[in-house]
Amino acid sequence: MKKVFITTAALLSLSAYSFAQDVNKRIKQADVARIIKTLSADDMQGRATFTPGIEKAAQFIEKEYKKAGLKPMAGNTGYRQNFTMVRSTPGKLTVSIDGKAIAADSAFVSAAESFSWAGDKDVQIITVGPDKDFRTEYRKAFKNGAKTLLLVDPKFKSLFGRVKSFLGAGATNFKGKAKPPIVFVSGVFTGAINFEVNCEISNKELPLFNVAGIIPGKTKPDEYVVFSGHYDHLGIIKPDKPGLTDSIANGADDDASGTTAVISLAKYYKKLHSNARTLIFVAFTAEEIGEYGSEYFATQVTPDKVVAMFNIEMIGKASKFGTNSAFITGFERSDFGTILQKNLEGTAFKFHPDPYPDQNLFYRSDNASLAKVGVPAHTISTDQIDIDKLYHTVGDEFSSLDVNNITSTIRAIALSSRSIVSGKDTPKRVPKLEE
């Protein structure tokens, strides 16, 4: 028995080595660097939704798909998955707290319609004191879906300014699905709060588009495996440090790195030409303003036909577990991660459960729309989000990335996904989200 065990282990190791050699040849670091450098260049202007920069990024992704030989998704004439949304742009905003007018630079709004408040009883007041986490509180406010006055301590002045630069520029919603307004005010307020708010909003219906291509499955064409990342970012924002003149939020890690992985994996699997299941490669739009691209995508596929979703988000630097490692959000919700780990046996790379459970990352990325309806849709990342000082800043540039880390992670995803792509393994469904 011992000899058989040793021989079997050696064969497993040899098999893993052979696959690793193949993936190293087919996914080249120089090409990875070329793609991510292009997507995060200044001439993309930070790839903000509804800007010329994101159009330029979409055209680049389309060219890469065409060179790889991908086909459009059913129903699309090209690689663009087109839809429209309503863009709501704030006009005049006046806020008064306890009879005192709030300065224009200390208030902004996220809203879809003009409105007026005068101490309305159905407005919830949330105070973000210096001991709270500003990001957590405003995400909570959006999730609650109620009219909200968010009072933010001046301690968060810098972050308040950054959030204002993209949230305050306007809200985006699917037609007829607008969320209640949230008014952000910076300052210290004590005791009973009396407030008056008047806000003017103008609306316009605008086009959006995911960029998606497929490799049809050879023996199981009606079963889908999705590889995704978002190609939008914040665009032009206020510099986050005094004296800085750079205002382009290049989004190299967030998420040009994930989009690069999607393109690289598309090329890899097209060259292999052996996938049993149909593979969908999609670059989502509008993640940064509400994950709208992935939300729309989820309405265009039948969830029961989606076997797994590999969403890739921020793989630009080593994870907290060191090099040759990444984490999987919602690891415990299905056996998706276990399957990936099994396929990497004999290699140096390891996948780990999400080390940041308090961040609720499983429902904060583009995997969420399909995960909510039971698809084993998980996000793969290496970002040390608790200490990442470049997140959503102008410093998220190509020069800050570890291209070797990005390449090794892409290769690991290619290796670890192979049994799902081949139809051998089918991850268990995740529990549907009850809202």
C-alpha positions as CSV (number, residue, x, y, z in Angstrom):
1,M,0.0,0.0,0.0
2,K,2.8,2.4,0.9
3,K,4.5,2.0,-2.5
4,V,1.2,2.5,-4.3
5,F,0.5,5.6,-2.3
6,I,3.9,7.1,-3.1
7,T,3.5,6.3,-6.8
8,T,0.1,7.9,-6.9
9,A,1.3,11.0,-5.1
10,A,4.2,11.2,-7.6
11,L,1.8,10.9,-10.5
12,L,-0.5,13.6,-9.0
13,S,2.5,15.9,-8.6
14,L,3.7,15.2,-12.2
15,S,0.2,15.9,-13.5
16,A,0.1,19.2,-11.6
17,Y,3.6,20.0,-12.9
18,S,2.5,19.3,-16.5
19,F,-0.5,21.5,-16.3
20,A,1.6,24.3,-14.6
21,Q,4.1,24.1,-17.4
22,D,1.4,24.5,-20.0
23,V,-0.3,27.4,-18.3
24,N,3.1,29.2,-17.8
25,K,3.7,29.0,-21.6
26,R,0.2,30.1,-22.6
27,I,-0.2,33.0,-20.0
28,K,2.8,35.2,-20.5
29,Q,3.7,37.9,-18.0
30,A,4.7,40.4,-20.7
31,D,1.2,40.2,-22.2
32,V,-0.4,40.5,-18.7
33,A,1.7,43.7,-18.2
34,R,0.7,45.1,-21.6
35,I,-3.0,44.7,-21.0
36,I,-3.1,46.1,-17.5
37,K,-0.8,49.0,-18.4
38,T,-3.1,49.9,-21.3
39,L,-6.3,49.8,-19.2
40,S,-4.8,51.9,-16.4
41,A,-3.0,54.5,-18.6
42,D,-3.8,58.2,-18.1
43,D,-5.5,58.4,-21.5
44,M,-8.2,56.1,-20.2
45,Q,-9.0,59.0,-17.8
46,G,-9.9,56.6,-14.9
47,R,-12.6,54.8,-16.9
48,A,-15.5,56.5,-15.1
49,T,-19.0,55.4,-16.2
50,F,-20.5,57.6,-19.0
51,T,-17.1,59.1,-20.0
52,P,-15.0,58.9,-23.1
53,G,-12.4,57.0,-21.0
54,I,-14.7,54.0,-20.4
55,E,-15.6,54.0,-24.1
56,K,-11.9,53.8,-25.0
57,A,-11.4,50.9,-22.5
58,A,-14.4,49.1,-24.0
59,Q,-13.0,49.3,-27.5
60,F,-9.7,47.9,-26.3
61,I,-11.4,45.0,-24.6
62,E,-13.4,44.3,-27.7
63,K,-10.2,44.2,-29.8
64,E,-8.6,41.7,-27.3
65,Y,-11.7,39.5,-27.5
66,K,-11.7,39.6,-31.3
67,K,-8.0,38.7,-31.5
68,A,-8.7,35.8,-29.1
69,G,-11.5,34.5,-31.3
70,L,-14.4,34.8,-28.9
71,K,-18.0,34.9,-30.1
72,P,-20.7,37.4,-28.9
73,M,-23.3,36.2,-26.4
74,A,-26.6,35.1,-27.9
75,G,-28.8,38.1,-28.8
76,N,-25.9,40.5,-29.2
77,T,-24.6,41.6,-32.5
78,G,-21.2,42.4,-31.1
79,Y,-19.4,42.0,-27.8
80,R,-21.4,44.8,-26.1
81,Q,-24.3,43.9,-23.9
82,N,-26.2,47.1,-24.1
83,F,-28.7,48.5,-21.7
84,T,-29.8,52.0,-20.4
85,M,-30.1,53.6,-17.0
86,V,-31.3,56.9,-15.7
87,R,-28.5,59.3,-14.7
88,S,-29.6,61.8,-12.1
89,T,-27.4,64.9,-11.7
90,P,-27.7,67.2,-8.7
91,G,-28.4,70.9,-9.3
92,K,-29.0,73.4,-6.5
93,L,-28.7,71.9,-3.0
94,T,-29.4,73.8,0.2
95,V,-29.1,72.2,3.7
96,S,-29.9,73.8,7.0
97,I,-29.3,72.1,10.4
98,D,-30.8,73.7,13.5
99,G,-31.4,76.9,11.6
100,K,-27.8,77.2,10.4
101,A,-27.0,77.0,6.6
102,I,-24.4,74.3,5.7
103,A,-21.6,75.4,3.4
104,A,-21.8,74.0,-0.1
105,D,-18.5,72.0,0.3
106,S,-19.8,70.4,3.4
107,A,-22.9,68.7,1.9
108,F,-23.8,66.5,-1.1
109,V,-26.6,64.3,-2.1
110,S,-27.3,60.9,-3.7
111,A,-30.8,61.2,-5.2
112,A,-32.8,60.4,-8.3
113,E,-35.6,63.0,-8.0
114,S,-35.9,66.6,-6.8
115,F,-37.2,66.7,-3.2
116,S,-37.7,68.9,-0.1
117,W,-37.5,68.0,3.5
118,A,-38.6,70.0,6.5
119,G,-38.1,67.9,9.6
120,D,-39.9,65.0,7.8
121,K,-40.6,62.2,10.3
122,D,-39.7,59.4,7.8
123,V,-36.1,60.6,7.4
124,Q,-33.7,58.5,9.4
125,I,-30.8,60.5,11.0
126,I,-27.5,58.6,11.2
127,T,-24.5,60.2,13.0
128,V,-21.1,59.0,12.0
129,G,-19.0,59.9,15.0
130,P,-15.2,59.8,15.2
131,D,-15.4,56.2,16.6
132,K,-17.4,54.9,13.7
133,D,-16.3,53.7,10.2
134,F,-17.6,56.1,7.6
135,R,-17.6,53.6,4.7
136,T,-19.5,51.0,6.7
137,E,-22.1,53.5,7.8
138,Y,-22.9,54.9,4.3
139,R,-23.0,51.5,2.8
140,K,-25.5,50.5,5.5
141,A,-27.5,53.6,4.7
142,F,-27.7,52.6,1.0
143,K,-28.7,49.1,1.9
144,N,-31.5,50.2,4.3
145,G,-33.3,51.9,1.4
146,A,-34.7,54.8,3.5
147,K,-34.6,58.5,3.2
148,T,-31.4,59.4,5.2
149,L,-29.6,62.3,6.6
150,L,-26.0,61.2,7.3
151,L,-24.1,63.5,9.7
152,V,-20.3,62.9,9.3
153,D,-17.7,63.9,11.8
154,P,-15.0,66.3,10.4
155,K,-12.4,63.6,11.3
156,F,-13.4,62.0,8.0
157,K,-12.9,65.2,6.0
158,S,-10.5,63.7,3.5
159,L,-12.6,60.5,2.9
160,F,-15.8,62.7,2.8
161,G,-14.2,64.7,0.0
162,R,-13.3,61.6,-2.0
163,V,-16.8,60.1,-1.6
164,K,-18.3,63.4,-2.6
165,S,-16.2,63.5,-5.8
166,F,-18.0,60.4,-7.2
167,L,-21.2,59.9,-5.3
168,G,-22.0,63.6,-5.3
169,A,-21.5,63.9,-9.0
170,G,-24.8,62.0,-9.6
171,A,-26.8,58.8,-9.0
172,T,-27.6,56.1,-11.5
173,N,-30.6,53.8,-11.4
174,F,-32.6,51.4,-13.5
175,K,-35.7,53.2,-14.7
176,G,-38.4,53.0,-12.1
177,K,-36.1,51.5,-9.5
178,A,-34.7,54.7,-7.8
179,K,-33.6,54.5,-4.2
180,P,-34.6,57.1,-1.6
181,P,-32.2,60.1,-1.3
182,I,-29.3,60.2,1.1
183,V,-28.0,63.6,2.2
184,F,-24.4,63.7,3.5
185,V,-23.3,66.6,5.8
186,S,-19.9,67.1,7.4
187,G,-19.9,68.7,10.8
188,V,-20.5,68.1,14.6
189,F,-24.1,68.2,15.7
190,T,-25.5,67.5,19.1
191,G,-28.9,67.2,20.7
192,A,-32.2,67.3,18.8
193,I,-31.7,67.8,15.0
194,N,-34.0,70.1,13.1
195,F,-33.3,70.1,9.4
196,E,-34.4,71.5,6.1
197,V,-33.2,70.2,2.7
198,N,-34.0,71.4,-0.8
199,C,-32.6,69.6,-3.8
200,E,-33.0,70.0,-7.5
201,I,-32.2,67.0,-9.7
202,S,-32.2,66.6,-13.5
203,N,-32.6,63.2,-15.2
204,K,-31.3,61.7,-18.4
205,E,-31.5,58.2,-19.8
206,L,-28.0,57.1,-20.9
207,P,-26.5,54.0,-22.5
208,L,-24.3,51.5,-20.6
209,F,-22.6,48.3,-21.8
210,N,-20.9,45.2,-20.4
211,V,-18.3,43.7,-22.8
212,A,-18.9,40.0,-23.1
213,G,-17.7,37.1,-25.3
214,I,-18.1,33.4,-25.2
215,I,-16.4,30.1,-26.1
216,P,-19.2,27.6,-26.8
217,G,-19.0,24.3,-24.8
218,K,-18.2,21.2,-26.8
219,T,-20.3,18.6,-24.9
220,K,-22.3,20.7,-22.3
221,P,-23.1,23.9,-24.2
222,D,-26.1,24.7,-22.0
223,E,-24.0,24.8,-18.8
224,Y,-22.1,28.1,-18.2
225,V,-18.9,29.0,-16.4
226,V,-18.5,32.8,-16.0
227,F,-15.2,34.6,-15.6
228,S,-15.7,38.3,-14.8
229,G,-14.2,41.6,-13.5
230,H,-15.3,45.2,-13.8
231,Y,-13.6,47.6,-16.2
232,D,-15.0,50.9,-14.8
233,H,-13.4,53.0,-12.1
234,L,-13.8,56.5,-10.6
235,G,-12.5,58.7,-13.3
236,I,-11.2,62.2,-12.4
237,I,-11.4,62.8,-8.7
238,K,-10.1,65.3,-6.1
239,P,-6.4,64.6,-5.2
240,D,-6.4,62.9,-1.8
241,K,-3.3,64.6,-0.4
242,P,-2.3,68.3,-0.3
243,G,0.1,69.4,-3.0
244,L,-0.9,66.6,-5.4
245,T,-1.7,67.7,-9.0
246,D,-2.6,64.2,-10.2
247,S,-6.4,63.8,-10.3
248,I,-6.8,60.6,-12.4
249,A,-7.9,57.6,-10.5
250,N,-6.3,55.1,-12.8
251,G,-7.8,52.0,-11.1
252,A,-4.9,49.8,-11.9
253,D,-5.6,47.3,-9.2
254,D,-9.3,48.2,-8.9
255,D,-10.1,46.6,-11.3
256,A,-7.9,46.7,-14.4
257,S,-6.1,43.8,-12.7
258,G,-9.3,41.7,-12.7
259,T,-10.2,42.7,-16.3
260,T,-6.7,41.7,-17.4
261,A,-7.3,38.3,-15.8
262,V,-10.6,37.9,-17.7
263,I,-8.9,38.7,-21.0
264,S,-5.9,36.5,-20.3
265,L,-8.1,33.5,-19.3
266,A,-10.2,34.0,-22.5
267,K,-7.0,33.7,-24.6
268,Y,-5.9,30.7,-22.5
269,Y,-9.1,28.7,-22.9
270,K,-9.5,29.6,-26.5
271,K,-6.1,28.1,-27.3
272,L,-6.9,25.0,-25.3
273,H,-10.0,24.5,-27.4
274,S,-11.3,21.7,-25.0
275,N,-13.9,23.2,-22.7
276,A,-17.0,21.0,-22.2
277,R,-19.0,23.8,-20.8
278,T,-19.7,27.2,-22.4
279,L,-17.4,29.9,-21.0
280,I,-18.5,33.5,-20.7
281,F,-15.9,36.2,-20.3
282,V,-17.5,39.5,-19.2
283,A,-16.1,42.9,-18.2
284,F,-18.7,44.6,-16.2
285,T,-19.5,48.3,-16.3
286,A,-20.8,50.5,-13.4
287,E,-19.5,48.5,-10.5
288,E,-18.2,51.5,-8.7
289,I,-21.6,53.3,-8.8
290,G,-23.7,50.3,-7.7
291,E,-22.8,47.0,-9.5
292,Y,-25.3,47.8,-12.2
293,G,-23.5,46.0,-15.0
294,S,-23.5,42.7,-13.2
295,E,-27.1,43.3,-12.0
296,Y,-28.2,43.6,-15.6
297,F,-26.0,40.6,-16.7
298,A,-27.8,38.4,-14.1
299,T,-31.1,39.1,-15.9
300,Q,-29.7,38.0,-19.2
301,V,-28.7,34.4,-18.2
302,T,-30.7,31.6,-16.6
303,P,-29.2,31.2,-13.1
304,D,-29.8,27.5,-13.1
305,K,-27.6,27.1,-16.1
306,V,-24.7,29.0,-14.5
307,V,-22.5,26.3,-12.9
308,A,-19.9,28.7,-11.4
309,M,-18.8,32.3,-11.5
310,F,-15.1,33.3,-11.1
311,N,-15.3,37.0,-10.3
312,I,-11.8,38.6,-10.1
313,E,-11.3,41.8,-8.1
314,M,-8.0,43.4,-7.2
315,I,-5.2,40.9,-7.6
316,G,-2.4,43.5,-8.0
317,K,-0.4,42.8,-4.9
318,A,0.5,40.0,-2.6
319,S,-2.3,38.9,-0.1
320,K,-1.9,38.9,3.7
321,F,-1.0,35.2,3.3
322,G,2.1,36.1,1.2
323,T,3.0,35.5,-2.4
324,N,1.4,32.6,-4.3
325,S,-1.9,33.0,-2.5
326,A,-5.3,34.6,-2.9
327,F,-8.6,34.4,-0.9
328,I,-12.1,33.5,-2.0
329,T,-15.1,35.4,-0.7
330,G,-18.0,33.2,0.7
331,F,-15.6,30.2,0.9
332,E,-17.9,28.5,3.4
333,R,-21.1,28.9,1.3
334,S,-20.2,26.2,-1.3
335,D,-17.5,23.8,-2.2
336,F,-16.2,26.1,-5.0
337,G,-13.1,26.9,-3.0
338,T,-12.4,23.3,-2.1
339,I,-12.5,22.3,-5.7
340,L,-10.1,25.0,-6.6
341,Q,-7.7,24.0,-3.8
342,K,-7.8,20.3,-5.0
343,N,-6.9,21.3,-8.5
344,L,-3.8,23.2,-7.2
345,E,-2.4,20.3,-5.2
346,G,1.2,19.9,-6.1
347,T,1.7,23.6,-6.9
348,A,3.0,26.4,-4.7
349,F,-0.2,28.4,-5.0
350,K,-2.9,28.3,-2.2
351,F,-6.4,29.6,-2.0
352,H,-7.7,30.7,1.4
353,P,-11.1,31.7,2.9
354,D,-11.8,35.4,3.1
355,P,-9.8,36.8,6.0
356,Y,-12.0,39.9,6.2
357,P,-15.5,38.6,7.2
358,D,-16.4,41.9,8.9
359,Q,-16.2,43.6,5.5
360,N,-19.0,41.5,4.0
361,L,-17.1,41.3,0.7
362,F,-19.2,38.4,-0.6
363,Y,-22.1,40.8,-1.3
364,R,-19.9,43.8,-2.2
365,S,-18.6,42.8,-5.6
366,D,-20.0,41.7,-9.0
367,N,-20.5,38.1,-7.9
368,A,-23.4,39.2,-5.7
369,S,-26.2,39.4,-8.3
370,L,-25.8,35.8,-9.2
371,A,-24.9,34.6,-5.7
372,K,-28.2,36.0,-4.4
373,V,-30.1,33.6,-6.7
374,G,-28.1,30.5,-5.7
375,V,-25.2,30.5,-8.2
376,P,-21.8,29.4,-6.7
377,A,-20.5,32.9,-7.6
378,H,-17.4,33.9,-5.7
379,T,-14.8,36.7,-5.9
380,I,-11.1,35.9,-6.0
381,S,-8.9,38.7,-4.6
382,T,-5.5,39.4,-3.0
383,D,-6.2,42.9,-1.7
384,Q,-5.3,43.7,1.9
385,I,-8.4,45.9,2.2
386,D,-7.9,46.7,5.8
387,I,-4.5,48.4,5.2
388,D,-4.7,49.3,1.4
389,K,-4.0,53.0,1.4
390,L,-4.2,53.3,-2.4
391,Y,-7.8,52.0,-2.7
392,H,-9.9,54.6,-4.4
393,T,-7.1,57.1,-4.7
394,V,-5.0,58.6,-7.5
395,G,-2.2,56.4,-6.3
396,D,-3.7,53.2,-7.7
397,E,-1.4,53.2,-10.7
398,F,0.4,50.6,-12.7
399,S,3.7,51.5,-10.9
400,S,2.2,50.3,-7.6
401,L,1.5,46.8,-8.9
402,D,3.3,43.5,-8.6
403,V,2.9,42.1,-12.1
404,N,4.4,38.9,-11.1
405,N,1.7,38.5,-8.4
406,I,-1.0,39.2,-11.0
407,T,0.4,36.7,-13.4
408,S,0.8,33.9,-10.9
409,T,-2.8,34.5,-9.7
410,I,-4.2,34.4,-13.2
411,R,-2.3,31.1,-13.9
412,A,-3.6,29.7,-10.6
413,I,-7.2,30.5,-11.6
414,A,-6.6,28.8,-15.0
415,L,-5.2,25.7,-13.2
416,S,-7.8,25.6,-10.5
417,S,-10.8,26.1,-12.8
418,R,-10.0,23.3,-15.2
419,S,-12.2,20.5,-13.7
420,I,-15.2,22.9,-13.6
421,V,-14.6,23.9,-17.2
422,S,-14.2,20.3,-18.3
423,G,-17.5,19.3,-16.7
424,K,-15.9,17.0,-14.2
425,D,-16.7,19.1,-11.1
426,T,-19.9,21.0,-10.3
427,P,-19.8,23.2,-7.2
428,K,-22.8,23.1,-4.8
429,R,-25.3,25.9,-5.1
430,V,-25.1,28.6,-2.5
431,P,-28.1,29.5,-0.3
432,K,-30.3,32.1,-1.9
433,L,-30.4,35.5,-0.2
434,E,-33.7,36.3,1.4
435,E,-34.2,40.0,1.4
